[in-house]
Amino acid sequence: MVEPFGRGGGVDVLARPIAAELSRLWAQPVTVVNHPGAGSTAAPAFVAGAAADGYTLLVNTSAHAYSASLVSDLPYDPLADFVPVAPLTSQAYVLVTAKRTGIATLSELISASRRWPGQLRFASAGIGTGTHICAQAMNIEAGIVAVHVPASATDSIVDTIARTVAGSADYAIFPIPPAAPFFENGQLVALAVTTAGRSALLPDTPSIAEAGLPGFDFPIWYGVWAPSATPPSVIHKLARDISLALAAPSVRSWLAEHGAVPLNLEQREFARFVSDESNRAAAIVAKAETHHAAT
């Protein structure tokens, strides 16, 4: 199970309990391989070129689907070179500001944007990532015009958070776990979570929908992909067994502790979901370009 980030990141900590349960089911070792690099494209490129026998899989975030129509120079086609195998989980992002800004609510962020149009800066983990697309969607809904400050190819999500704290950006959307230490030390303020309801990890933080943008719902989600030529019978077995692994009590307990909700989709439903999410991201970026041009 190859993943595009370093050890201890969101994908890594999710993949390991699932791999452990698959090892138990199959009585064979299932290894999580960290393959960071090239702006998180090294792992997908590796899996796209692997033997299509079901022994090499990609574990990735929703960014894999988003990049299909947003990044033109990828060394692989995120849709054509992969077959979606199984969904894993869905989790909330969190909208944050640095403590230094003095902004404490979503409404205050919107007011600041109107007071200084085009002057606020928002950080993301990179163009086409979930943090980028989610922030653009919120900006459009809220009428916020701001400058995008994407992470470089060598920045980790923690690097991007630290740069936000230091002053590179005024607000951002991040996964909750890596941002949590910055809430605890007072350097970041959690304004709202991006799912329709609140997150168990931040129960006192409202959702963006509660805070002023009704209907807003944009989680980060995770899934498993295989090389596109993998036989359907192998895909079926992998999908079935990954679903069984997710249902195991030990994995369910781990997911609950980390604020993760299983995505209960059959393999074909997941394939349609991935396609729909790719189209959704492309539409958001198109709207963002129009939004900025109009303002």
N, C-alpha and C positions, 0 to 999 in steps of 0.2 A: 504494500500500500504506500505509494509514493505521494508525498505532499510538498507543496512549493515553499514552505516556510521553515524557520529554524525550530529547534526543540523548545518546547514550552509555550509555543504560540497556540492560538485558538484551534487551528486545524489539528495540530499535533496532540493536544490534550484530549480532543474528542476522538481522534483515530485510535489511540492506544487502548482504551477499554473495549472498543469494538473489536480491534484486532485480537485482543486477549480472549474474548468470547468466541470469535471465529476459530482461533487455535483450539479451543476446547471442543467446539462442534466437529471440527474436521480431524482432530487428533494429529494435526500438522502445524508447524510453526508459521505464524503469519507475522511478518515484520513490517513495521512502519519505518519508511526511509525518508529522512529529511533531505530535500533536494532544492535548497534555495538558490537564488541567483537569477540574473537577467530580468530583473523586475518581476519576479515570480512566474516567468515563462519557461524556466529551465525544466521544471518537473513535468508540465504538460508536454513539452517537446520530447522529453525522454520517453514518456508513456506512449505518445503517438507513434514513436518509432519502435516500440517494443513488440515482441511476438504477440499475436492476437490469440492467446491461448487461455486467458483468464487468470494467469499467474502474476501479471503486473497490472495494477489498477491505480487510477488517480483519485486522490481524495482532495477536494478543493471547496472553496466557498462559492457563493453566487457570482463572484467576479468572473468565474470561468464562462458563465453564460453571457454576462454583460459584455465581455471583451469581443464577442463574436462580431458585433456590428460597430464597434467603437475604435478598435485598434487595428490599423491597416497593415502593419508590417510584422505581424506575428509569424513565427516559423512553422505554424500549424494552423489548421482551421478548427476552431473550438467546437463547431457543430458537425462538420463533415468527417473529421478525423477521429471522432469519439462517439460512443453510444452511451447514453445515460443508463446506469445500472440500477441505482437505488438512491432515494433521498435519505438523509440522515436526520438532521434537526433544524429547527428554526429558533433564532434568538433575537432579542432586541439589541439595536444600537442605542447609544446615548448621545444626545446633543449636549455639548459642553461649551463653556466659555472659560477663559483664564480668569482667575480671581482679580487680576489687575484691572480688568475692563470695568468692573463694577456692575456688570449686567447679571441679573439674578433670575430672570424669567424669560420665556419665549416672547411675551408681549414687549418686554424691554428691549430685546434684541431687534424685533421688528421696528420699534420706535427709533432705535439708534440707526438702523439702516435708512429710515426715512429722513432722519436728521442729517446724516452724512451719506447721501446716495453715491454708490459706487466706490466708497472708501473703505468699507469693512473688508476683511480678508478671511476666507475660510480654508482650512487645511483638509487634505484628504490623503489616503494611502496611495493615491496615484490615479491617473486618468483611466476611467473604465472600471475602477474598483467599486465595491458596494458602498464604501464611505463617500465616494465622489457622487455616484448616481443618487444615493439617498439624500445627500445635501442639496443637490440640484433640484430634486423633486420638492423638497421643503422650501427652498428659495422661491421656486415658481409659485407654489401655493400661498406663501406668505407675502409675495411681492417684494422679496429682498433682492437687491442688486449688490453683488459683492465680487471681489477678485478671488479667483481660485489659486491656491498655493499647494500644488501637488507635491507629494514626496518624490525624492529622486529614486532611481533604481536601486540604490544601496541603502536607503533608509528602511528601518523596521518600523512597525506601528508605534513602538515605544519611542523611537527617535522622533517620529512625527508628533507624538504627544508632548515630548520634551520641548520641541521647537515651538509648539503652540503656547506652552507655559512661558517660554522665554521671550515671546513677542513676535514670532513669525506670522502668526494668525490670531484673529480675534475670537473665532469660534470654529467648531469642527464637530463631526460625527464620528464616533469611534465604537468598537466593540467594548462592552462593559468591563470584562475582566482586566485587560491591560490598563484601562483608565482608572480602575478602583483605587490603587495606591495614591493617585494624585488627588482624589477626593478626600482621602483620609488625611493627607498632609496639608490640605487646604489650598493647593495650587490650582485646582480646577473646580468649577461649579457645575453640577449636573442640572440642566434645565428641564429636560424631558427625554423620555424614551420613544423609540420610533415605531413600536408595535401598537396595535389598536388598544390593547390593555397594558397595565403596568407590568413591570418585570419583578419576579421574586427576588432578584438581586438588588433592586433599588425600589423597595415597596413604597417609599415616601416620595418618589419622584413621579410626577404625572406623565401621561403619554402626551405626545404632540397633539393628538386628537382632543384630549381633555384641555390642553393648554391654549387652544385657540384655532386649531385647524381640523375641524370635524371630518372624520373619514380617513385621515392620514394613517397609513399602515405600511411600513417598509422595514421588514426584518432582514437580518443576515441569515442565509440558509446554507447548508452544507450538503454535499452529495458525493457519490462515487461514480466514476466513469471508467470505461474500458476502451481499448483501441477499436475502431469501427468495424474491423473485419472479424471480431470475436464471434464465434458461432452462437446462434440464438439459444441453443440448449445450455450453453455455458452461462450466458447472460441470465437465463431463467434460474439456474441453480444459485448463482451469486446473489441475485435479487432476493430469492427466497431465504437464503441463509443469513444475509445481512439483516433482513427483517426480523428473523428469529433472534439474532444477536441483540438488536435494539430492544426487543421485548424481554430480554433476560433481566431478572430482578436486580442483579448487581449493576447492570448498565442503566436501567431505569432510575435507580437510586442516585447514581453518579450524575445523570442528566438533570435530575431535579435539583441537586445541590448546585449545579452550574447554570440554572435558569434556562435550560434548553428544553424545547418541546419537540417530540418526534414528528416528522412529516409523514403522515400515513397515506402514502400514495403507492399504487401498483406501478410496476416498471413502465408500462405504456403511459400511464398517467403522468409519471415523472418526466418522461421524454417530452410530452406535450407541455408540461409545466416549464421545463428548461427553454423550449422554443418560445413560449409566451413571455418568459422573463427577459429573454434576449430582445424581443420586440419591444417590450415595455421600456427597457433601458434606452434603446435607440430613439423611441418617441420622446422620452424625457430630455435627452440631449438636444433633439431638434427643437423642442419647446424652449429649452434654455437659451439656445442661440437666438430664437425669435424674441424671447423675453428681454435679453440684454440689448438687442437691436432696437426694440421699442422704447426702452428707457434710457 
